[in-house]
Amino acid sequence: MKHTLQIANGATAMALAMTLSACEPSAPPTAPDPSPQDIYFERLSLLCNKAYPGQLVTNQEADAEMAGQPMIMHVATCDQNQIQIPFHIANADGTWNRSRTWIITRTEGGLRLKHRHRHEDGSLDAVTNYGGDTASEGTEIRQEFPVDQESITLFEAEGLDQSVTNTWAVEVSPPGEQEARFAYELRRPETADARFFRVEFDLAEPVDVPPPPWGD
């Protein structure tokens, strides 16, 4: 009888322990670690409403008119899914070309870069809304955007066949890094004229916000 009582008491204790365990609050689910693209997008967002000076750092003949000219990138509008960055270039006569805006958008598969081009009267250029989507996670500092089919179709229609192999890249340094910079570049392979265009902006030296881009 004593042995039977011990078994019964043991079973009761086990059931009580299981009941108490079931009543304990479960640990909250662990949030996934941010991806390189999440961190990259957040770093761009930290620059919102600020403008920075830059310059051309490549030296191809196609860009000779831009060589030595002041440039400004302005992180003008930001939300959780899109950042718009007007790109201003000074002309030799002291006026400014405000025709270009870089637009970086979150997508289900990664990030997208598009280029908006306008004329001074605000109308859209015939070559606008071109760009591409990321094909990999990239890094927290650099994201690359191979040309998409929409852009290939546009380039072919406008006689810009050399551009159908474009890859663009945008870089942003970690906050507080010494010599922090933002960079934009375009590359094409040797078979398509080996195009290489790159501009860099000094994130340690913000400047006054420029006027809005044409059409805004």
C-alpha positions, 0 to 999 in steps of 0.5 A: 500500500505504501508503494502504491501511495508513493506512485500516486503522490509522484504522479500527482506532483508530475501533473502539477509540475506540468500544469504550472509549466503550461501556465508560465508565459512563453518567451517572446519570438526572437526578431530576425537579424536585420539583413545587409539591405535593411541596414543599408536602407536605414543608413540612407534614411539617417541622411534624410533632409540633408545635402552633401557636396561631391565631385566626379572621381572618374576621368572618362572623356564622356564626362569631361564637362562635369570634371571639376564641377561642384555637385550636391546630393540631397536626400530629400524625401524618405519613408519606410519603403522609398528614398528620393535623392536629387543629384545637382550638377553645376554648369560652367556658367554658374547655373545648375542642372537639376534634372536628375533624381535617384530613387531607391525603393524596397521590393519584395525581393530586395531593393530597386534603383530608378532614375528620374530625368526631367527638363527644366520646364518639369516635363519628363525626359524621353529617357527616364525611369530606368534602373534595376533591382538587386540580384543579391543581398549585397553588403551594408555599404554597397548595393548593385543594381543590374539593368532590368528588362523595362530599361533594356526595352527603353534603351533599345527604343531610344537607340542606346544599345550600349546601355543594355548591359548597365550595372549601377551601384550606390554606396553609403558609409556607416554613421560616424566613420572617418571619411564617410562618403556616399557614392554613385556609379555606373559601369558597363563591360568592355564589350559595351565601351567599358563605361565607368562613371563615379561620383563621391560625396563627403558625408562629414561636410553637410551643405545648405539644402539646394532648391528642389529638382526641376518639376518638383 
